[in-house]
Amino acid sequence: MKLQRYKRDSEVSYAFGATLVAELLKTHPKTITRVFLRPAEKHGEDLIKIINDLKQRNIEIIESTKAFNILGTKDNCLLIAEFIKNLQLDNPKNSPKIVLVNPSDAGNLGTIMRSAAAFGYGQIAIVNPAVDPYDPKVIRASMGALFHLDIKTVDSIDELNLTSNSLAFILDENAVTLDEIASHYKQDGSQPDLVFGNEAAGLPEDFCEKTGTTPVFIPQTDFVDSLNLGVAASIALYAFRKI
């Protein structure tokens, strides 16, 4: 298989670094096609353990400095796992989800994945156009949380069949505060689906009317116009956490 820098239409993606490779080994070892190892005089104990695990699973290990140059990693990266993007997850389909409409920043998406996995949200639905969830930059920002989530991409919000049980985070005169709605859900122990818009534009003004979702906002001071998408989503996920 020819080695080339990651592209969105590639069948495989890459996990950069020993931490992500170890997480991928733990969750989806059968998806790993090969692993690249940066030649070094001495490897640390943790890296040696990963290498031994790879060998026990008969996963091909290729020592190659050139591979790291082609894939564009930093000098401190010693291990890269190439894996098939079709990850099969055991998360129940009735798990609550977070819906991201046209997210554009890899760092934000990775942060949201990490928070979703931390606070008991097993699914993320991404409405295109959007950043590629399998981009190595997203995977790295998620610190491997991607491997614990059911990721779905759709071309239209209509494909998700949102209801009033879905909370859309939007500045709207009819919106309820996060504290108020979270208190309601805590009484019955359920978790709603959470919907967020693009970093720059947010959700359209008529979004809730068209989708039947409930408008919600996070109270803040007047010192800033808005919260960063990754921060806002993490605050909401924490409010509805189930851990």
MORA-V996417 format. One record per run of one state. SS is the DSSP state (hx for helix, st for strand, lp for the rest). FROM is the first residue (numbers start at 1). TO is the last residue. If there is no record, write none. Layout:
SS_FROM_TO, SS_FROM_TO
This chain:
lp_1_11, st_12_16, lp_17_17, hx_18_31, st_32_37, lp_38_44, hx_45_56, lp_57_60, st_61_63, lp_64_64, hx_65_71, lp_72_78, st_79_84, lp_85_96, st_97_101, lp_102_105, hx_106_118, lp_119_122, st_123_127, lp_128_135, hx_136_142, lp_143_144, hx_145_148, lp_149_149, st_150_154, lp_155_156, hx_157_160, lp_161_165, st_166_169, lp_170_175, st_176_177, hx_178_188, lp_189_192, st_193_196, lp_197_197, st_198_198, lp_199_201, st_202_202, lp_203_206, hx_207_211, lp_212_213, st_214_217, lp_218_228, hx_229_239, lp_240_243
